[in-house]
Amino acid sequence: MPFNDLGRAVLAQREALDERIREVVESGWFVLGPQGRAFADELADYLGAAFVVPVASGTDALELSLRATMPRDRRSVLTAANAGGYTTVAARTAGYAVRYADVDPITHCLSRQTVESAWEPDIGAVVITHLYGRAADLEDIGSWAHENGAVVVEDCAQALGALRANRRVGTIGDVGAMSFYPTKNLGALGDGGAVCTNRADVADGVTRLRQYGWAEKYHVEQTGGSNSRLDELQAAVLRARLPLLDGWNARRREIIETYRASAPAHVRVLDASGPGHVGHLAVVECPRRADLQAHLSRWRIRTDVHYPVPDHRQPAYAPEYREVALPVTERLAAEVLSLPLFPELTDDEVNRVAGALASFAGD
Ligand SMILES: *Cc1c(COP(=O)(O)O)cnc(C)c1O
């Protein structure tokens, strides 16, 4: 059984996608046109955000968000080290130092306590990743950050649509970053991303930065700009898919709940119930991960690990972080395992994974 199969969603929507793509091809307008504008409006409406600025990828969305919000007198970003390293790449590309805080053992996300104990006065931004689809507890972290002169960036690449007290993630902090990489809950047929914010100054900043720093054509009014635009084809595909997102997210949660109900006590399936979770990944925590992975493999079930190497232990960065210890992050990197999960999994397939989990012996 595949870990993911993007072909199934395309097949189910083939005619609608062909139609949207044909429209763009025939229009002769391929970059920053009507599709991108309409998608920005529709996504802003869905999120309840004042502004959405489409960009070329989720990593770019993080980078431009950081550049547009970092207080002038600060030079470093605080984040978690268990979220795949995208924030690290984005922050380093923008020229900022990266500091790490440990994560909470239950949620796998940053908490107020871990953020406070890692705090340093040069931190100007906290990037909170809504990991695996779970809306992180960001209000307490946000108030600490704001009291200490820092901004809050939400990494919503895995959590588009998740709710926190009836607000969509991405609209609670200063700025939110989205990814439409094909495997995300709302995936394009290629790369894509977006920044959302309720702050007009941030929306203006990102709009300039995504296109060379231009305030208007050929007039550069901001340094640090680059080329990061969402193209019309991807915007058209995303418009055809956005109306399906809530249904897909509900199906993802339902599959995870089936896994949870059948897993034995020594395999902890992370909770994904309720609208505060959009079930991006079905993650289990198991101290005998290699055995579980081998067991599932005998059932012909593919698994993956998100993520095996924490950022501060990546060979490229490790020499800078010899003094840094993140005990929970490091333990979880050795124990997490992701199960097959995508909305088009059949009930038979879901039941097979559930049966395989149930038969994993506990010794
Ligand atoms: C996928 C992902 C990103 C990066 O998105 P890209 O579009 O691939 O650049 C950032 N953060 C998280 C948590 C992600 O899962």
The ligand as an ORCA input file, in Angstrom:
! r2SCAN-3c Opt
* xyz 0 1
  C       6.192     21.546      3.254
  C       6.525     22.418      4.401
  C       7.127     23.672      4.231
  C       7.682     24.134      2.926
  O       6.842     24.194      1.870
  P       7.420     24.129      0.369
  O       6.266     24.598     -0.441
  O       7.786     22.708      0.100
  O       8.581     25.041      0.287
  C       7.312     24.471      5.333
  N       6.959     24.063      6.550
  C       6.403     22.851      6.775
  C       6.036     22.473      8.167
  C       6.173     21.990      5.712
  O       5.634     20.791      5.943
*
